[in-house]
Amino acid sequence: MADTQTQDPGNGQGAAPDQAQAQDRPQQVTFTEDQQRALDEIIGKRIGEVRAKHEAEVRALKEDHAKALRRAQMDEEARLKAEQEDAIQSLTRRAEDAERGLRLAISRNTPSSASPVRLNQSKAITHGRR
């Protein structure tokens, strides 16, 4: 009969203890100088590609951030300008309404168009003084 522990079915199960330990240990590989140079070149190129990609992404993020800041500043400036224009329009309307009211009062010859003496006399009457 065959011993099941000494046979390896190919997937590492049931392997002898020496074989299992050998599989756990990293294997050392040696390269010739030419192979090492070629590997270094390949690795260097890949590192350069990754670095360039990351630098491009960082540059793109910085540009996006700068655009967002400019947009925010423009939005703020536009908002302030709109608020300023609204305030000017409101004050202009109030002034026009006041002017219109004054012209109407003058045309009707109401106390608002009377002389200051007449206004003071009317106030004195309301306060009980003459």
Contacts in CASP RR format, 6 or more apart in sequence:
PFRMAT RR
TARGET T0000
AUTHOR 0000-0000-0000
METHOD contacts of the structure
MODEL  1
MADTQTQDPGNGQGAAPDQAQAQDRPQQVTFTEDQQRALDEIIGKRIGEV
RAKHEAEVRALKEDHAKALRRAQMDEEARLKAEQEDAIQSLTRRAEDAER
GLRLAISRNTPSSASPVRLNQSKAITHGRR
4 14 0 8 1.000
5 14 0 8 1.000
5 15 0 8 1.000
5 16 0 8 1.000
5 17 0 8 1.000
6 16 0 8 1.000
7 14 0 8 1.000
8 14 0 8 1.000
8 15 0 8 1.000
8 16 0 8 1.000
8 19 0 8 1.000
12 19 0 8 1.000
12 20 0 8 1.000
12 23 0 8 1.000
14 20 0 8 1.000
15 23 0 8 1.000
31 39 0 8 1.000
102 112 0 8 1.000
105 112 0 8 1.000
105 113 0 8 1.000
106 112 0 8 1.000
106 113 0 8 1.000
111 118 0 8 1.000
111 119 0 8 1.000
111 122 0 8 1.000
114 122 0 8 1.000
121 130 0 8 1.000
124 130 0 8 1.000
END
